Amino acid sequence: MATTGKKNSKKASANTLTIQQKKDETKSQVLARTSLRPSITGALAIEKFSGLGEMELPALVASLAEQAEAVNGGDLTRAEAMLMTQAHTLDAIFSNLARRSAMNIGEYLNAAERYMRLALKAQSQCRATLQTLAELKNPQPVAFVQQANITSGPQQVNNGPSAGTSTNACAPARGENSKIQPNELLETQSHEQRLDTGAPGAAGGINQAVEAVGAIDGAAE
């Protein structure tokens, strides 16, 4: 029993993470900062899902931190290997599910359809993984274009002078024949005198002897 207790205490110490507390930092702040570290959260997930047996958590955290540092330095070798491995894994899943669908298609159509849907999902993820790998190996160039103001409604065009010009030259450009010509109908015989539209005019004497129309061409009774 004593030997078992020593083994358990040794295992517990192997999986104990040592976190350095910063100055003026509370225990709660230390725990919050630690729980948000990608290397620690990733190590906890890998430990549960890897299926490789018991692993020492501090060593796993240190390995993940090393890989993250390599990516920050521009080394994407591990990322490329990871994507290629995942693509092969997804392809194996697709083949297995497609084979199961073929085995059930003759008698159990519902099961065959479900297997085929899962197979096609795995195939789609495999394609997306390979596409990501291709973009990682051959990144597309980034084009920087000037901003264009495009609206669906009417736009106002300002043809005035640009910024920095003199204030005396700020009048907008106009056409050469834009001067309003005087209306000749309002002019009298004199070139310098206009009609006085406010004074009442005298009755004219033209066409005074106008007979009734009926007297000339009246309607028949």
C-alpha positions as CSV (number, residue, x, y, z in Angstrom):
1,M,0.0,0.0,0.0
2,A,2.8,2.3,0.8
3,T,4.4,1.7,-2.6
4,T,1.1,2.5,-4.4
5,G,0.8,5.8,-2.5
6,K,4.3,6.8,-3.7
7,K,3.4,6.0,-7.3
8,N,0.2,8.1,-7.1
9,S,2.0,11.0,-5.6
10,K,4.7,10.8,-8.3
11,K,2.0,10.7,-11.0
12,A,0.3,13.8,-9.5
13,S,3.5,15.7,-9.3
14,A,4.3,14.8,-13.0
15,N,1.0,16.4,-14.1
16,T,1.3,19.5,-12.0
17,L,1.8,22.7,-13.8
18,T,3.9,25.4,-12.2
19,I,2.6,28.9,-13.0
20,Q,4.6,32.0,-12.0
21,Q,2.5,34.7,-10.4
22,K,3.2,38.2,-11.6
23,K,3.6,41.2,-9.3
24,D,0.3,42.7,-8.0
25,E,-1.6,39.8,-9.5
26,T,-4.3,37.9,-7.5
27,K,-4.8,34.2,-7.5
28,S,-8.0,34.5,-9.6
29,Q,-6.1,36.5,-12.2
30,V,-3.4,33.9,-12.4
31,L,-6.0,31.1,-12.9
32,A,-7.8,33.2,-15.6
33,R,-4.6,33.9,-17.4
34,T,-3.5,30.3,-17.3
35,S,-6.9,29.0,-18.5
36,L,-6.7,31.2,-21.6
37,R,-3.2,30.1,-22.7
38,P,-3.6,28.1,-26.0
39,S,-0.8,25.7,-25.1
40,I,-2.5,24.7,-21.8
41,T,-6.0,24.4,-23.3
42,G,-4.7,22.4,-26.2
43,A,-2.6,20.1,-23.9
44,L,-5.7,19.3,-21.8
45,A,-7.8,18.5,-24.9
46,I,-5.0,16.3,-26.5
47,E,-4.5,14.4,-23.2
48,K,-8.2,13.4,-23.3
49,F,-8.6,12.6,-27.0
50,S,-5.2,11.4,-28.1
51,G,-5.6,7.8,-26.9
52,L,-1.8,7.5,-26.4
53,G,-2.1,6.7,-22.7
54,E,-0.8,8.7,-19.8
55,M,1.2,11.8,-20.8
56,E,2.9,14.3,-18.6
57,L,1.0,17.6,-18.9
58,P,4.0,19.9,-18.5
59,A,5.9,18.3,-21.3
60,L,2.9,18.5,-23.6
61,V,2.4,22.2,-22.8
62,A,6.1,22.9,-23.5
63,S,5.9,21.0,-26.8
64,L,2.8,23.0,-27.9
65,A,4.4,26.3,-26.9
66,E,7.5,25.4,-29.0
67,Q,5.3,24.7,-32.1
68,A,3.4,28.0,-31.6
69,E,6.7,29.8,-31.4
70,A,7.9,28.2,-34.6
71,V,4.8,29.3,-36.4
72,N,5.2,32.9,-35.1
73,G,8.7,32.8,-36.6
74,G,7.4,31.8,-40.0
75,D,8.1,28.0,-39.9
76,L,4.9,26.3,-41.2
77,T,6.4,22.8,-41.6
78,R,4.4,21.3,-38.9
79,A,1.2,22.9,-40.1
80,E,1.7,21.6,-43.6
81,A,2.4,18.1,-42.2
82,M,-0.7,18.3,-40.1
83,L,-3.0,19.3,-43.0
84,M,-1.6,16.5,-45.2
85,T,-2.2,13.9,-42.4
86,Q,-5.7,15.1,-41.8
87,A,-6.5,15.0,-45.5
88,H,-5.4,11.3,-45.6
89,T,-7.4,10.6,-42.5
90,L,-10.5,12.1,-44.0
91,D,-10.0,10.2,-47.2
92,A,-9.8,6.9,-45.2
93,I,-13.1,7.9,-43.4
94,F,-14.7,8.6,-46.8
95,S,-13.6,5.2,-48.2
96,N,-14.9,3.3,-45.1
97,L,-18.3,5.0,-45.1
98,A,-18.7,4.6,-48.8
99,R,-18.0,0.9,-48.5
100,R,-20.6,0.6,-45.7
101,S,-23.1,2.4,-47.9
102,A,-22.5,-0.1,-50.7
103,M,-23.0,-3.0,-48.3
104,N,-26.5,-1.8,-47.3
105,I,-27.8,-0.4,-50.5
106,G,-29.4,-3.6,-51.7
107,E,-31.6,-4.2,-48.7
108,Y,-31.4,-1.3,-46.2
109,L,-31.8,1.9,-48.2
110,N,-32.1,4.2,-45.2
111,A,-28.8,3.0,-43.7
112,A,-27.1,3.2,-47.1
113,E,-28.3,6.8,-47.5
114,R,-27.0,7.8,-44.1
115,Y,-23.6,6.2,-44.7
116,M,-23.4,7.9,-48.0
117,R,-24.2,11.3,-46.6
118,L,-21.5,10.9,-43.9
119,A,-19.1,9.7,-46.6
120,L,-19.7,12.8,-48.8
121,K,-19.2,15.0,-45.7
122,A,-15.8,13.5,-45.1
123,Q,-15.0,13.9,-48.8
124,S,-15.9,17.6,-48.6
125,Q,-13.8,18.1,-45.6
126,C,-10.9,16.3,-47.3
127,R,-11.2,18.6,-50.3
128,A,-11.3,21.7,-48.0
129,T,-8.2,20.5,-46.2
130,L,-6.3,20.1,-49.4
131,Q,-7.4,23.5,-50.6
132,T,-6.2,25.1,-47.4
133,L,-2.8,23.3,-47.8
134,A,-2.5,24.5,-51.4
135,E,-3.2,28.1,-50.3
136,L,-0.7,27.7,-47.5
137,K,2.0,26.5,-49.9
138,N,1.1,29.1,-52.6
139,P,-0.5,32.2,-51.0
140,Q,-2.4,34.5,-53.3
141,P,-1.0,38.0,-53.7
142,V,-2.8,40.7,-51.9
143,A,-4.0,43.6,-54.2
144,F,-4.4,47.1,-52.7
145,V,-6.8,49.2,-54.6
146,Q,-7.9,52.8,-54.1
147,Q,-11.3,53.4,-52.5
148,A,-14.1,53.9,-55.0
149,N,-17.3,55.7,-53.9
150,I,-20.1,53.8,-55.6
151,T,-23.7,54.5,-54.7
152,S,-27.0,53.2,-56.1
153,G,-28.6,56.6,-56.1
154,P,-27.9,59.9,-57.9
155,Q,-24.5,61.4,-57.3
156,Q,-23.5,65.1,-57.0
157,V,-20.5,66.1,-59.1
158,N,-18.6,69.2,-58.0
159,N,-16.9,70.9,-60.9
160,G,-15.5,73.7,-58.8
161,P,-11.8,74.4,-58.3
162,S,-9.7,72.0,-56.3
163,A,-8.4,72.7,-52.9
164,G,-5.5,75.1,-52.6
165,T,-6.7,77.5,-55.3
166,S,-7.2,81.2,-54.8
167,T,-10.5,82.4,-53.3
168,N,-10.9,84.8,-56.2
169,A,-11.0,82.0,-58.7
170,C,-13.7,79.9,-56.8
171,A,-16.5,80.8,-59.2
172,P,-17.8,77.6,-60.9
173,A,-17.2,77.3,-64.6
174,R,-20.1,78.3,-66.8
175,G,-20.8,78.2,-70.6
176,E,-19.9,81.0,-72.9
177,N,-23.6,81.6,-73.9
178,S,-25.1,81.4,-70.5
179,K,-26.0,85.1,-70.3
180,I,-29.7,85.6,-70.1
181,Q,-30.9,87.6,-73.2
182,P,-33.6,90.2,-72.7
183,N,-37.0,89.3,-73.9
184,E,-37.7,91.3,-77.1
185,L,-41.5,91.0,-76.7
186,L,-41.2,93.3,-73.6
187,E,-39.3,96.0,-75.5
188,T,-41.0,99.0,-77.1
189,Q,-39.9,100.7,-80.2
190,S,-37.3,102.6,-78.2
191,H,-34.2,100.6,-77.3
192,E,-33.9,102.1,-73.8
193,Q,-37.6,102.0,-72.7
194,R,-39.6,99.1,-71.4
195,L,-43.4,98.8,-71.3
196,D,-45.0,99.9,-68.1
197,T,-47.0,96.8,-67.2
198,G,-48.6,98.5,-64.1
199,A,-50.4,101.3,-66.0
200,P,-53.8,100.6,-67.5
201,G,-53.9,100.8,-71.2
202,A,-56.5,102.8,-73.2
203,A,-59.1,101.1,-75.3
204,G,-58.1,100.7,-78.9
205,G,-60.1,101.9,-81.9
206,I,-59.4,99.0,-84.2
207,N,-62.2,96.8,-85.5
208,Q,-65.0,98.9,-84.0
209,A,-67.6,98.0,-86.6
210,V,-68.0,94.4,-86.0
211,E,-71.4,92.9,-86.9
212,A,-73.0,90.0,-85.3
213,V,-72.2,86.7,-86.8
214,G,-75.8,85.7,-87.0
215,A,-76.6,88.7,-89.3
216,I,-74.0,87.5,-91.8
217,D,-74.4,83.7,-91.6
218,G,-77.2,83.0,-89.2
219,A,-78.6,79.7,-88.5
220,A,-81.7,78.6,-90.4
221,E,-84.9,78.8,-88.4
